[in-house]
Amino acid sequence: MSPRPGESLEYIFHPRSIAVCGAFTHPFRWWLQEYYIDPFVLGGYQGQLYLVDPRGGEISGRPIYRSLAEIPGPVDHVVCCVGAHKTPALVQEAGDAGAKVVQIFTAGFAETGEPEDIALQNSLVEIARPSGMRIIGPNCMGLYYPRGGLSFSTNFPTEAGPIGLMCQSGGNTTYLTRLAADRGLRFSKVVSYGNACDINECDLLEYMASDPETKVIAAYIEGTREGARFLDALKAAAGAKPLVVFKGGYTEGGGRATASHTGSLAGSDAVWDGVLRQAGAIRVYSIEEMVDMLTALLRMEPPLGVNVCAVGNGGGSSVLATDECERAGLRVPPIPAGTRDRLKAFIPLAGSMLRNPIDGGFLIVLHNDGTFNGVAVPDWREELGHVTVRPGDGGWGDFLAAIEDWPEIDLVLFHYSLDINPIAITEWRIGTAVGLMVTGAKACRLPKAVVLQMLANEGSVRAVQAALRVCDEANLPIFFSLRGAAKAIRRLIDYNREHPGMVQCLQRRASSLTVG
């Protein structure tokens, strides 16, 4: 279909009615309910939801119409879950019914590379053109718009947020959305657009650049067919708001994989790198890096420099923190003698590191008032033999005062390694220890980040959920690896230098959004 630059896609997120078309009576089509019925119902979609299958019947108390023409009312949005060879007839039927959008979940088109399948995909565009109907897909999951109750998963958050996500892969869309949601991030609009026979990356970039509900754009792109328009759209989007791009298929083998996944033209990675740099986009190389970068953009005050004070539990993990920070282009400077003397007054040298990185295990155990999880601890010397100070001799307040008076430091990295202690991991133990560290992080006046790392087994994975809740409630930037945190922080510093004020403006706008 011919490009329609400047056309607003806002209407695709506000259908008055949705018709889901597929073989609902087939014994192996249970996923139709899990993908395209239950998510709309549980997500709170307020429009009419219709089911269509030539065999009729009912499912979950809903009648199944034999065709779109049988539906007693207008149909704005059609979800196509029929076989590829039946799709052209359904697209024609949708156009005749006055539908505005057809989202084609069905695969088996241009991504196969077979000439007949490419021709079949092209025929969909030709059929839709006369009625002006738009196509999302084929080979895609469709839309997630929490404000409107649109979704394709029952466990996506129903609250809205500032991130607009356009993603060529359906599976990556689902994974990225869930991974970000677990970190407290929320989305304005998400579009899984698959083979992009009609609505493509250019349309979505142009739309999200001007969408008032979207404050930062995340894009997973495997390829493009409109080079000049794509570059213009990238520049416009990156000039309007932060744009984070993961180019899928950037290796030679990955490029072959994208051709068989969504039929995309991957192109040279060097060309893509140049285009993204020229446009001012932030490039990442994995979904995890994407979520880390979004976390930094939305939750971390941009540091003015690269000097880090790293404080956490365990000497070994502190060494790793130093390596990862400096590998990413940050700097972990040694502690000045005066600052070290202040820290020695309340952090014992035995069992600690006071050289930056700082092994602050003792800080993570005790409150300033000498309590542990709200229980008074009169004297820890007997239980922790090597500790030579009493609990009332200091804690996070004194630590932060000393670090904040150290003029060379630009940010503080608080990290907690869950599996380094031989003591059995419990939600209570982790929640308590991390809770104390978060108390310090919340009070820190410098830019800061929290890293919860080393999830070695089922116990630590369960326990970290309590820690995540504590950090999320404090609105702290949370990372799951030192490497990921260091990379994201360095990118944030560089981005803020190139776009002064953009991140603070983004965070103010994001915090003012009404969710739910």
Buried (B, 14 or more C-beta within 10 A) or exposed (E): BEEBEEEEBEEBBBBEBBBBBBBBBEEEBEEBBEBBBBBBBBBBBEBBBBBBBEEBEEBEEBEBBBBBEEBEEEBBBBBBBBEBEBBBEBBBBBBEBEBBBBBBBBBBBBBBEEEEBBEBBBBBBEBBBEBEBBBBBBBBBBBBBBBBBBBBBBEBBBBBBBBBBBBBBBEBBBBBBBBBBBBBBBBBBBBBBBBBBBBBBBBBBBBBBBBEBBBBBBBBBBBBEBEEBBBBBBBBBBEBBBBBBBBBBBEEEBBEBBBEBBBBEBBEBEEBEEBBEEBBBBBBEEBBBBBBBBBBBBBBBBBEBBBBBBBBBBBEBBBBBBBBBBEBBBEBEEBBEEBBEBBEEBBBEEBBBBEBBBBBBBBBBBBBEBEBEEEEBEEBEEEBEEBEBBBBBBBBBBBBEBBBEBEBBBBBBBBBBBBBBEEEBEBEBBBBBBBBBBBBBBBBEBBBBBBBBBBEEEBBEBBBEBBBBBBBEBEBBBBBBBBBBBBBBBBBBBBBEEBEEBBEEBBEBBEEBEEE
